[in-house]
Amino acid sequence: MRILFAGTPEPAVASLNALIQAGHDVVGVLTRTDAKVGRKRVLTPSPVAERATELGLPVIKADRFFGDTGQAAIAEIQELQPDLGAVVAYGGLLPQGVLDMLPNGWVNLHFSLLPAYRGAAPVQWAIINQESVTGAAVFQLEAGLDTGPVFATVTRALQPEETAGEVLADLAISGGTLLSDTLFDIAAGSAVATPQQGEVSWAPKITSRDVQIDAYQPSAVVRGLINGASPAPGAWATLNGDSTKAQRFKIGGAAPVSDMPDQGKAPGEFIIEPHRVLLVCHDGAVELTKVQPSGKKMMVASDWANGVDPTIGLHTSATHPTEFDVDEG
């Protein structure tokens, strides 16, 4: 089959590589338009666009399929004459007219065990909700949001210290293989798609407003929020002490604590030991693995703790008023 690959972020690159390495006939790539990246807001092609260019593949850039730009993108797709579209985190809506363009339709690799966690952030919400297992599914794309029948799945256990970034990077590899195998089955006429069964849950896009840390929550809830929001948008709180006022403080990873020291600390306070930093919560503590103080880069938590103000701590209410826009950065 002639395959049009549609994807945008870094996790989708693994699937594109898997299709190329397996010998699939990828005739072009559909991706979103260049985006402004970094503090200097430099207009940058998507990771999938960059990889497609390295591979010498035609690249079609489109965020939507109406108006002059949308019609131009449709014309470019038609010129490639693909038999099937393979979608991995494209990030744009494919209207029914586009879904109907290709003889064998479109399939989608989604990073959850459908119908659980339909939506934009399935791995993040699985970790936030402290699930023990997640996975990936290849399904037939249709007009509904992640509602199509499923061809194949792969499962993966979740460890309590893993971040969304780590899990997604791993699923990108196993999911790419799953997608490649499914496309071979479709080409051979042996693929069977089964309607989704089970309880439906949702995974909407996560913003900074969703991931403010409240240390009065149970430690498992705090840990899930921190790891689910890492690397982006990053769980955060305001950092206060005798020598600092309302500084934004991000936490990039957390691990469970089984040997909580009895130091009479309140939720939001830190316990700093020679080789670890603990954040006290409602029912214990979590070990912080990476932190990002205001105006600095992410760093190992124990490095940050060297010489830190001993009075420092986090605001403990998720509704505490702040002096900055929480969506900044």
HUFENLIN-V825497 format. One record per residue. NEAR is the number of other C-alpha atoms within 8 Angstrom. Layout:
# HUFENLIN-V825497
((NEAR) (NEAR))
This chain:
# HUFENLIN-V825497
((8) (11) (14) (14) (13) (13) (16) (16) (11) (9) (10) (13) (13) (11) (16) (11) (9) (12) (14) (10) (7) (7) (6) (11) (8) (12) (11) (13) (15) (13) (16) (13) (9) (9) (9) (8) (9) (6) (4) (5) (7) (8) (8) (8) (9) (14) (10) (14) (12) (9) (9) (13) (10) (7) (6) (6) (11) (9) (11) (11) (10) (12) (10) (8) (12) (7) (6) (6) (9) (12) (10) (8) (12) (10) (8) (9) (10) (9) (6) (8) (7) (13) (12) (14) (14) (12) (12) (13) (12) (12) (8) (7) (6) (9) (8) (8) (6) (9) (12) (8) (8) (12) (7) (7) (13) (12) (12) (12) (14) (11) (13) (14) (13) (11) (14) (11) (15) (16) (11) (8) (11) (14) (13) (12) (11) (12) (15) (15) (8) (10) (9) (7) (8) (14) (12) (14) (17) (15) (14) (13) (12) (10) (7) (6) (7) (11) (10) (11) (10) (14) (13) (10) (11) (11) (9) (8) (7) (11) (6) (9) (10) (10) (14) (14) (8) (8) (11) (11) (9) (8) (12) (12) (11) (9) (14) (14) (11) (12) (12) (13) (8) (12) (8) (8) (10) (9) (8) (7) (6) (7) (9) (5) (10) (7) (7) (10) (5) (6) (6) (9) (8) (9) (12) (9) (7) (9) (8) (12) (7) (6) (13) (10) (13) (12) (16) (10) (10) (11) (15) (9) (11) (14) (16) (13) (13) (18) (17) (14) (17) (14) (9) (5) (9) (13) (15) (12) (13) (11) (14) (13) (10) (8) (6) (9) (8) (9) (10) (10) (12) (12) (14) (17) (15) (14) (11) (12) (9) (4) (4) (7) (4) (5) (4) (4) (9) (7) (11) (14) (11) (11) (9) (8) (6) (5) (5) (11) (14) (11) (14) (16) (16) (11) (7) (10) (13) (16) (12) (15) (14) (12) (15) (12) (11) (8) (4) (6) (6) (9) (9) (9) (12) (11) (7) (10) (9) (6) (5) (7) (8) (4) (6) (13) (10) (11) (12) (11) (9) (9) (4) (7) (4) (7) (5) (5) (6) (6) (7) (5) (2))
